Amino acid sequence: MEGSLAIISPFLTAIVIILIIFITKAMRDKSRNQVIMKALEHGTELSPELFRDETKKKKDPLTSALATIGVGIALFISLYLFFDYQLKYAAFGFIPLFVGIGQLAGYLINKRSGDTREEI
């Protein structure tokens, strides 16, 4: 029983987190719609900002790359120390590290090609 609970618990945790996100989004949208309905019933003028969709801020690729590199380094160091200085476990930290390095390289390439486009 304990073995199956250990296997199922990460999946249940992921499902619960996704449910919480969807439920809070639905409650926020419902609350926003109720405010709009109340304002319309009372004849209050609504600002156009209320009707705009929430646009997510565009992530800065440099920040994302550096954060991923930091996660990779932290994971490498923590696994290296946790597993008694064995590199075979700590090597899993190289995955996010190299992903971050790839993101950084992509950022630098796009930045360089963007600079040359402006000169033309």
C-alpha positions in Angstrom: 0.0 0.0 0.0 2.8 2.4 0.9 4.6 1.6 -2.3 1.6 2.4 -4.5 0.9 5.6 -2.5 4.5 6.7 -3.2 4.0 6.1 -6.9 0.6 7.8 -7.1 1.3 10.8 -4.9 3.3 12.9 -7.4 0.5 12.4 -10.0 -2.2 13.3 -7.5 -0.2 16.4 -6.5 0.1 17.5 -10.1 -3.7 17.0 -10.7 -4.5 18.9 -7.5 -2.3 21.8 -8.5 -3.9 22.0 -12.0 -7.3 21.9 -10.4 -6.5 24.7 -8.0 -5.2 26.8 -10.9 -8.3 26.2 -13.0 -10.7 26.8 -10.1 -9.1 30.1 -9.1 -9.1 31.3 -12.7 -12.8 30.4 -13.0 -13.6 32.2 -9.7 -11.7 35.3 -10.8 -13.5 35.4 -14.1 -16.9 34.8 -12.4 -16.2 37.7 -10.0 -15.1 40.0 -12.8 -18.3 39.1 -14.7 -20.4 39.9 -11.6 -18.8 43.3 -11.3 -19.5 44.1 -14.9 -23.2 42.9 -14.5 -23.7 45.0 -11.4 -22.2 48.1 -13.1 -24.4 47.6 -16.1 -27.5 47.2 -13.9 -26.7 50.5 -12.1 -25.8 52.3 -15.4 -22.3 53.0 -14.3 -19.8 53.7 -17.1 -17.1 51.1 -17.3 -13.5 51.7 -18.2 -12.2 50.0 -21.3 -9.3 48.5 -19.3 -11.8 46.2 -17.6 -12.7 44.5 -20.8 -9.1 43.9 -22.0 -7.8 40.4 -21.7 -5.1 39.9 -19.2 -2.0 39.8 -21.4 1.0 38.1 -19.9 4.2 40.0 -19.8 6.5 38.9 -22.5 9.3 37.1 -20.7 12.8 38.3 -21.2 14.8 35.5 -22.8 18.0 36.6 -21.1 16.3 36.4 -17.7 14.9 33.0 -18.5 18.2 31.7 -19.7 20.1 32.9 -16.6 17.4 31.5 -14.3 17.7 28.1 -16.0 21.5 28.1 -15.8 21.2 29.0 -12.1 18.8 26.1 -11.5 21.2 23.7 -13.3 24.1 24.8 -11.2 22.1 24.6 -8.0 20.8 21.2 -8.8 24.3 20.0 -9.7 25.8 21.2 -6.5 22.9 20.0 -4.3 22.9 16.5 -5.9 26.7 16.3 -5.7 26.7 17.1 -2.0 23.6 15.0 -1.2 24.8 11.8 -2.8 28.3 11.9 -1.1 30.2 13.5 -3.9 29.1 11.1 -6.7 29.1 12.7 -10.1 26.7 10.1 -11.6 23.8 11.6 -9.7 24.9 15.2 -9.9 25.1 14.9 -13.7 21.3 15.4 -13.8 22.0 19.0 -13.0 23.7 19.3 -16.4 20.3 19.0 -18.1 18.9 22.4 -17.0 22.4 23.9 -17.2 22.8 23.0 -20.8 19.2 24.0 -21.6 20.0 27.4 -20.1 23.2 27.7 -22.1 21.3 26.9 -25.2 18.7 29.6 -24.4 21.5 32.0 -23.7 23.2 31.2 -27.1 19.9 31.6 -28.8 19.4 35.0 -27.2 22.8 36.1 -28.2 22.4 34.9 -31.8 19.0 36.6 -32.1 20.4 39.8 -30.5 23.3 39.9 -32.9 21.1 39.2 -35.9 18.6 41.8 -34.7 21.4 44.4 -34.5 22.5 43.7 -38.1 18.9 44.1 -39.4 18.7 47.5 -37.9 21.8 48.6 -39.8 20.5 47.5 -43.2 
